[in-house]
Amino acid sequence: MWTCVAKLFALLCVFRLYRTLPSIQAEKHSLYYIYTGLSKPVDLPGIYEFTAMGLLDDRQIDYYNSEEQRNIPKQTWMKEKMPEDYWEEDKEFTKSKEQWIRLNIFSLMKCMKQNESDLHVLQWRHGCEVEQGYEPKRINEYCYDGEDFLSYDYQESQWVAPVDTNLISKWKWENVPILKQHTADYLKMECEVWLKRFREYADEELRKASLPDVHMFARKSRNETQLKLICMASSFYAKDMMMTIRKYRTPLPEITSTEIRPNPDGTFQIQKSVEISEDEEAEYDCFVTHKSMEEPIIKKWDGKCLDCPTDTFIVIIGATIGGFLLLAIVLVFYIKHKKCLNGSTDTIYTRAPQTPGTTLTLNEQTPGTTLTLNQQTPDQDTGSETPDSSDTNSVELISPQGEASSDDKSIVFPIQGRCWPNGCPKQDCIVLPTFHKHYDGMKTSNIVVKIETV
């Protein structure tokens, strides 16, 4: 019985140890050469009739174009490690590929009965891929006008045309044994040798390079109750970089990955993510390692969410809404108060002290008309008594020129009573029933004159 328990415990320990290891990706490396030929020149910057480039793990290591006609190293280690005779020999070899590509473009155009005035493109890619635990893979394929049309099957030792063989003279490649044999020998014997050598040079530079930038953060998920926990590494050169997201140092299995992508500067980036509960308080970290690194990079999550609403954000939103509501209340109060103060549409506001003979300017219904505060005088003909000035003030409506015309005579109206100090709600106004000239004729209404001491 105890033996069974011990075995079970050992099995659990092994399983636990397995879970604590990061997910390991098998190393996969490739070396390709791509040749591109155009049927005619194109007047565009950076576009040549023929170009060639070498790619190590999808990173450009050298480049050739029909204008400069020389191989240019694109990596520091290529420039430092490869001797002069390598570049000279490679240049002559690339020139021969250029001539071969040009001849076959016109051959294909003739075979397909295409117009020479149109632009056509022929591309050739050959190289090899190696991956731990698998047989090396050799690639030798052609592409015409963006479509795959011919590739060589090394297991069957024959050309394979995925498109209509009536349009492509497959026999033309079958009957070029020198080219076929040369390519086969290179892919079988030399490609893997050069791939290994270039990898050694590149790894040596990787060990000198700076460490990748690793970041771990969370964003809102489409699921309102969850967060998207993201681990991102960038600015590294090794395509076989290993990354995993861990919870309490245990790798999580359900991880979404963008796979390794190139950066404009020739480096790479990768991003992995996992969905977690919004209120979870577990310890998460991002584990990144590579054989060129002395020790792995571990970036812990700080528990924050980049685009989730915070308490401060909620307070700001609440204060903003409250401010708008307060502004709306003040605006409504102001409008109502103004309506109350104005009275009718014929309300007139002026500024002047309340003294006899003062001129008050009207600024609404009858622009330019003036009001004059007068004091009644005794009637010379009738001998009537002069009323008390405090009770007999009057307002005279006169023309802008101060003279009454034949069509618009001056009219004198008695004051209805003072508004100050407590005559009416508008404590600084005088209400006058009057006729006044309106745009559509004579109109009867109340004129409210507001008098303020300047």
C-alpha positions in Angstrom: 0.0 0.0 0.0 2.7 2.4 1.0 4.5 1.6 -2.2 1.5 2.7 -4.2 1.2 5.9 -2.2 4.9 6.6 -2.8 4.5 6.1 -6.5 1.5 8.3 -6.7 3.3 11.0 -4.7 6.3 10.8 -7.1 3.9 11.0 -10.1 2.3 14.2 -8.7 5.8 15.7 -8.0 6.8 15.0 -11.6 3.5 16.5 -12.9 4.0 19.6 -10.7 7.6 20.0 -11.9 6.4 19.8 -15.5 3.8 22.5 -14.8 6.4 24.8 -13.4 8.5 24.7 -16.6 7.9 27.3 -19.3 6.4 26.2 -22.5 9.3 25.3 -24.7 9.2 25.9 -28.4 11.4 23.7 -30.6 14.1 25.8 -32.3 13.4 26.3 -36.0 15.7 28.1 -38.3 15.7 28.9 -42.0 17.9 30.3 -44.7 16.3 31.5 -48.0 17.4 33.4 -51.1 14.8 35.3 -53.0 15.3 36.5 -56.6 12.8 38.9 -58.2 12.8 40.0 -61.9 10.6 42.4 -63.8 9.8 42.2 -67.5 10.5 45.9 -68.0 11.9 48.9 -66.0 9.6 50.7 -63.6 10.2 54.4 -62.9 9.7 54.2 -59.1 12.3 54.8 -56.4 13.7 51.6 -54.9 12.2 49.4 -57.6 14.7 47.6 -59.8 14.5 45.2 -62.7 16.2 42.6 -60.6 16.8 42.2 -56.9 18.1 39.4 -54.7 18.3 39.1 -51.0 19.3 36.5 -48.4 17.1 35.9 -45.3 18.3 34.2 -42.2 15.3 33.5 -39.9 13.4 36.1 -41.9 16.1 38.7 -41.3 17.8 40.2 -44.3 21.5 39.4 -44.3 22.5 40.6 -47.8 21.0 42.5 -50.7 21.7 42.9 -54.5 20.0 45.1 -57.2 20.5 45.5 -60.9 21.6 49.1 -60.6 24.5 48.7 -58.1 25.3 45.2 -59.1 27.0 44.2 -55.9 26.1 42.3 -52.8 25.6 44.5 -49.8 25.8 43.1 -46.2 22.8 43.9 -44.1 24.1 42.6 -40.8 27.1 43.7 -38.9 28.3 40.2 -38.4 28.0 39.5 -42.2 30.3 42.5 -42.9 32.8 41.5 -40.2 32.9 37.7 -40.6 32.7 37.2 -44.4 35.9 37.7 -46.3 36.3 39.8 -49.5 36.4 36.7 -51.8 33.1 35.6 -50.5 31.4 38.9 -51.7 33.2 38.8 -55.0 32.1 35.2 -55.7 28.6 35.8 -54.5 28.3 38.9 -56.8 29.2 36.8 -59.9 26.9 34.1 -58.9 24.0 36.5 -58.4 24.6 38.1 -61.8 24.2 34.7 -63.4 20.9 34.3 -61.6 19.8 37.7 -62.9 20.4 36.7 -66.5 18.6 33.4 -66.0 15.6 35.2 -64.5 15.4 37.7 -67.3 15.4 34.9 -70.0 12.7 33.0 -68.3 10.4 36.0 -67.8 10.2 36.5 -71.6 10.0 32.7 -72.1 6.9 32.6 -69.9 5.3 35.7 -71.5 5.7 34.1 -74.9 4.4 30.7 -73.7 1.3 32.5 -72.2 0.9 34.8 -75.2 1.2 37.9 -73.1 1.7 41.5 -74.2 5.2 42.8 -73.8 3.9 46.2 -72.9 2.4 44.8 -69.7 4.5 44.4 -66.5 5.1 40.8 -65.3 7.1 39.5 -62.3 9.0 36.3 -61.9 10.2 35.3 -58.4 12.4 32.4 -57.3 12.9 31.2 -53.8 15.2 28.5 -52.6 16.6 27.5 -49.3 16.3 25.2 -46.3 14.6 24.9 -42.9 15.9 22.9 -39.9 13.9 22.1 -36.8 14.9 19.9 -33.8 13.4 16.5 -34.1 12.6 16.8 -37.8 14.3 16.1 -41.1 15.7 19.2 -42.9 13.3 20.7 -45.4 14.5 22.0 -48.8 12.5 24.6 -50.7 12.8 25.4 -54.4 9.8 27.2 -55.9 8.8 29.8 -58.5 6.1 32.4 -58.5 4.8 34.3 -61.5 2.7 37.5 -61.3 2.0 36.8 -57.7 0.8 33.2 -58.2 2.6 30.0 -57.3 3.1 28.0 -60.4 6.1 25.6 -60.0 8.0 23.9 -57.2 10.3 21.0 -56.9 9.4 17.9 -54.8 12.7 16.5 -53.5 11.0 13.3 -52.2 9.6 12.5 -55.6 12.4 14.2 -57.5 10.1 16.0 -59.9 8.6 19.4 -60.6 5.1 20.1 -59.5 2.9 22.6 -61.2 -0.2 23.7 -59.1 -1.7 25.6 -62.1 -2.7 24.5 -65.6 0.3 22.7 -67.1 -0.9 23.6 -70.6 0.1 27.2 -69.9 3.4 26.4 -68.3 6.0 24.4 -70.1 7.1 22.2 -67.3 9.3 20.3 -69.7 11.5 23.4 -70.0 12.6 23.0 -66.4 12.8 19.3 -66.7 15.2 19.6 -69.6 17.6 21.9 -67.8 19.6 19.2 -65.8 22.5 21.5 -65.0 20.4 24.0 -63.2 18.3 21.4 -61.5 21.4 19.5 -60.3 23.1 22.6 -59.1 20.1 23.7 -57.0 19.6 20.2 -55.7 23.3 19.9 -54.6 23.2 23.3 -53.0 20.1 22.6 -51.0 21.2 19.1 -50.0 24.8 19.9 -49.0 25.6 23.6 -48.8 22.4 25.2 -47.5 22.5 23.5 -44.1 26.2 24.2 -43.7 25.8 27.9 -44.4 22.7 28.1 -42.2 24.7 26.6 -39.2 27.6 29.0 -39.8 25.4 32.0 -40.1 23.5 31.1 -37.0 26.8 30.9 -35.0 27.8 34.3 -36.2 24.3 35.7 -35.4 24.2 34.1 -31.9 27.5 35.6 -31.1 26.1 39.0 -31.8 22.9 38.2 -29.9 24.9 37.6 -26.8 26.3 41.1 -27.1 22.9 42.7 -27.9 20.8 44.3 -25.3 18.0 42.4 -23.6 14.5 42.6 -25.0 11.9 45.0 -23.7 9.3 43.1 -21.7 6.1 44.6 -20.5 3.1 43.1 -18.6 -0.3 44.9 -18.3 -4.0 44.3 -18.4 -6.8 45.8 -20.5 -10.6 45.6 -20.5 -11.9 42.4 -22.0 -15.0 42.0 -24.1 -16.4 40.1 -21.2 -17.3 42.7 -18.6 -16.3 40.5 -15.7 -12.9 39.7 -17.0 -9.6 41.3 -17.9 -7.2 40.6 -20.7 -3.7 40.0 -19.2 -1.0 40.7 -21.8 2.7 40.0 -21.9 4.7 41.7 -24.7 8.4 41.4 -25.6 10.0 43.6 -28.3 13.4 44.6 -29.7 14.9 41.1 -29.7 16.7 39.4 -32.6 16.1 35.7 -31.8 13.0 34.3 -33.4 13.1 31.3 -31.0 12.5 33.5 -28.0 10.4 31.6 -25.4 7.6 33.3 -23.5 4.8 32.2 -21.1 2.4 33.8 -18.7 2.5 32.2 -15.2 0.2 32.2 -12.2 2.0 31.6 -8.9 5.0 30.5 -11.1 2.9 27.9 -12.9 2.5 28.3 -16.7 -1.0 28.9 -17.9 -2.1 26.6 -20.8 -4.9 28.7 -22.4 -2.8 31.4 -23.9 -3.5 33.4 -27.1 -0.3 34.3 -29.0 0.3 36.7 -31.9 3.4 34.7 -32.9 6.7 36.4 -33.6 6.4 39.5 -35.8 9.1 41.7 -37.4 9.8 45.3 -36.3 10.8 47.9 -38.8 14.4 48.0 -37.4 15.0 44.3 -38.0 14.2 43.1 -34.5 11.1 41.1 -33.5 8.2 41.3 -31.1 5.8 38.8 -29.7 2.6 39.2 -27.6 0.7 36.7 -25.5 -2.5 37.1 -23.5 -4.9 35.3 -21.2 -8.3 36.0 -19.8 -8.5 36.4 -16.0 -11.3 37.3 -13.6 -11.6 41.1 -13.0 -11.5 40.8 -9.2 -8.8 38.2 -9.1 -5.8 39.1 -6.8 -3.5 36.2 -7.8 0.2 36.7 -8.6 0.9 36.8 -12.3 4.2 37.2 -14.1 5.7 37.0 -17.6 8.5 34.6 -18.1 10.9 35.3 -21.1 14.0 33.3 -21.9 16.4 32.4 -24.7 19.6 30.4 -24.9 21.6 33.6 -25.6 20.4 35.1 -22.2 22.3 34.4 -19.1 19.1 34.3 -17.0 15.4 34.7 -17.9 13.5 37.9 -17.6 10.5 37.8 -15.2 8.1 40.7 -15.3 5.4 40.8 -12.6 2.0 42.2 -13.1 1.3 45.2 -10.8 -2.4 44.5 -10.7 -3.4 47.6 -12.7 -5.6 47.9 -15.8 -4.6 50.4 -18.4 -8.0 51.4 -19.8 -10.3 50.4 -16.9 -12.3 53.2 -15.2 -10.7 54.2 -11.8 -12.2 55.9 -8.7 -10.6 59.2 -9.7 -12.1 58.9 -13.2 -15.5 58.3 -11.7 -15.2 61.4 -9.5 -14.1 63.5 -12.4 -17.1 62.3 -14.5 -19.5 63.0 -11.6 -18.0 66.4 -11.0 -18.4 67.2 -14.7 -22.0 66.2 -14.8 -22.7 68.1 -11.6 -21.1 71.2 -13.1 -23.3 71.0 -16.2 -26.4 70.6 -14.0 -25.5 73.6 -11.9 -24.8 75.6 -15.0 -28.2 74.6 -16.4 -29.9 75.6 -13.2 -28.2 79.0 -13.1 -29.1 79.6 -16.8 -32.8 78.7 -16.3 -32.9 81.0 -13.2 -31.3 83.8 -15.2 -33.7 83.5 -18.1 -36.7 83.4 -15.8 -35.4 86.4 -13.8 -34.8 88.4 -17.0 -38.4 87.6 -18.2 -39.8 88.8 -14.9 -37.7 92.0 -15.1 -38.5 92.7 -18.7 -42.3 92.3 -18.3 -43.6 92.5 -21.9 -41.9 92.6 -25.2 -42.2 96.4 -25.1 -40.1 96.7 -21.9 -37.5 99.5 -22.2 -34.3 99.8 -20.1 -32.5 103.0 -19.7 -29.8 104.4 -17.4 -30.2 107.9 -15.9 -30.8 109.7 -12.5 -34.4 110.5 -11.7 -34.3 114.3 -12.1 -36.6 116.6 -14.0 -35.4 117.2 -17.6 -33.3 114.1 -17.7 -33.2 112.4 -21.1 -33.7 108.6 -21.2 -32.7 106.7 -24.3 -35.0 103.9 -25.6 -33.2 101.0 -27.1 -35.8 98.5 -28.3 -39.1 99.0 -30.1 -38.5 102.6 -31.1 -34.8 102.9 -31.5 -33.5 106.5 -31.1 -36.6 107.8 -29.4 -36.1 109.6 -26.1 -38.0 110.0 -22.9 -37.8 113.2 -20.9 -38.7 113.5 -17.2 -40.5 116.8 -16.8 -42.2 118.7 -14.0 -45.8 120.0 -14.7 -46.1 123.8 -14.7 -49.3 125.9 -14.1 -51.6 126.4 -17.1 -51.3 130.0 -18.0 -54.7 130.2 -19.7 -56.8 128.4 -17.0 -54.7 129.4 -14.0 -54.7 125.9 -12.7 -52.5 125.1 -9.8 -49.1 123.4 -10.1 -49.3 119.9 -8.6 -46.7 118.7 -6.1 -43.6 117.6 -8.0 -43.4 114.4 -6.1 -46.8 113.4 -7.4 -47.1 115.1 -10.8 -43.9 114.0 -12.6 -44.6 113.2 -16.2 -42.9 111.5 -19.0 -42.8 113.1 -22.4 -42.3 111.0 -25.6 -40.5 113.1 -28.2 -38.8 112.5 -31.5 -35.0 111.8 -31.8 -34.4 115.4 -33.0 -36.1 116.7 -29.9 -38.9 118.3 -32.0 -42.4 116.9 -32.6 -43.2 116.4 -36.3 -46.6 116.8 -37.9 -46.9 113.0 -38.1 -45.4 112.1 -34.7 -46.5 114.7 -32.1 -45.2 114.7 -28.6 -47.5 113.2 -26.0 -47.3 113.8 -22.3 -48.5 111.0 -19.9 -48.8 111.1 -16.2 -46.7 108.8 -14.1 -48.7 105.9 -12.6 -46.6 106.0 -9.5 -43.1 105.4 -8.4 -41.7 101.9 -8.2 -39.2 102.6 -5.5 -38.8 101.9 -2.7 -41.7 99.4 -2.5 -44.0 100.3 -5.3 -43.8 97.0 -7.2 -41.6 93.9 -7.6 -39.4 95.9 -10.0 -38.2 98.5 -7.5 -36.5 100.7 -9.9 -39.0 101.0 -12.7 -42.0 103.2 -13.8 -45.0 101.6 -15.6 -46.6 103.8 -18.3 -49.7 103.0 -20.3 -49.0 104.7 -23.7 -49.2 104.7 -27.4 -46.0 104.3 -29.2 -45.0 103.9 -32.8 -44.4 100.3 -33.8 -43.1 98.8 -37.1 -46.6 97.6 -38.1 -48.5 100.7 -36.9 -49.6 102.3 -33.7 -49.8 100.0 -30.7 -51.1 100.3 -27.2 -49.1 98.7 -24.4 -47.3 99.3 -21.1 -43.8 100.8 -21.3 -41.6 99.9 -18.3 -38.8 102.4 -17.9 -36.0 101.3 -15.7 -34.1 104.2 -14.1 -30.8 103.6 -12.4 -28.6 106.2 -10.9 -25.2 106.2 -12.7 
